């Protein structure tokens, strides 16, 4: 049957679309106030738009963000719109699904995930299902193939995507009790077959690097956080200072001399951003750098065996001699 108010309804719907597409976040209550309509009317108009195939994107608080897409076949499981990604974006997405988040800028990661979400017709992303596609990072001592590990990684990915606050139960080896943290996850990274997550701990104000396999339980709060510049700076400082992962706060200057047969292996890698390499006439090479993480430096030096000589500092050379002496006494 013809309706006399159809023109007014169309006008109201167009006003709503125009206001939402202006780009300034707004919710239903604010829409009703700005357009001088009741919230009930606004909800009815939005339902009409949804049934007509319009998808209007909202943020975590339910505010419209200015993104409107028309999906004529929105009831189909797979939208007909084709999503195209550049090679760089595909590599980034592959690494993201593998749990490696320290790739690309945060803005680029968010843009890729937003495009995927839009192409899905605005469906909520099931992060637990996404982890079924995770590439297993496995070493003799690291494995993330268990259901609990996948659930942990799924929760971390969801927290990173939405900037959600988490409750984390954490167990450090050789400790009898769990530690419980309120954590704000900032970044996941992969290192030597292991997954780690940089988290800010609001209760202490510290930024910690947590090993994913040591997380016993994790739950997401209905609470969001904003990335703080000082935390991002602390993470960058940590990754710059540390020789590998541990930043113990003590910077030492290290000079090491390598035998001629090991020099090619020393030259082919950057061991630390501050490194300097001097090559000698006899074929040997001296590697110098300033770094934190004394314990990891010692373990790394020991891995070279007699091919690596500690020139300085004397304290580091003495510590290594002590370790070798204790090993000799224990194992003969």
Number of C-alpha atoms within 10 A of each C-alpha: 3 5 6 8 9 10 10 10 13 12 12 17 18 14 14 20 18 12 18 22 16 12 12 11 16 18 15 19 15 13 19 17 11 12 13 10 13 14 15 12 14 20 14 13 18 19 13 13 18 15 14 14 17 19 20 22 20 17 11 11 8 12 18 22 18 19 15 17 15 14 19 13 14 19 11 10 9 11 16 14 12 8 11 11 13 8 9 10 17 13 14 21 20 15 18 19 20 20 25 20 24 17 16 12 11 13 8 13 18 14 13 16 16 15 14 18 15 21 19 19 25 18 12 9 13 10 18 16 12 14 22 16 11 19 14 17 16 13 11 6 7 14 15 22 14 10 11 14 19 21 19 23 27 22 21 27 25 18 21 19 17 15 19 23 24 23 15 21 16 20 18 13 8 6 8 8 10 14 13 15 18 20 22 26 27 24 20 24 19 17 10 10 14 17 22 21 24 20 23 25 17 13 9 9 9 11 20 17 19 18 18 19 18 15 20 16 16 20 16 17 12 9 11 16 11 9 13 10 9 9 17 16 11 15 20 11 12 21 15 17 23 23 24 19 16 17 21 14 13 11 15 15 13 20 18 18 21 22 17 16 11 15 19 14 10 16 14 8 8 10 15 16 14 14 14 14 15 11 15 11 7 8 13 17 22 20 21 20 17 17 24 22 19 20 13 16 18 15 12 13 16 16 11 12 9 10 17 19 17 19 15 15 13 10 10 19 15 12 12 16 12 12 13 13 12 12 11 10 8 8 6 7
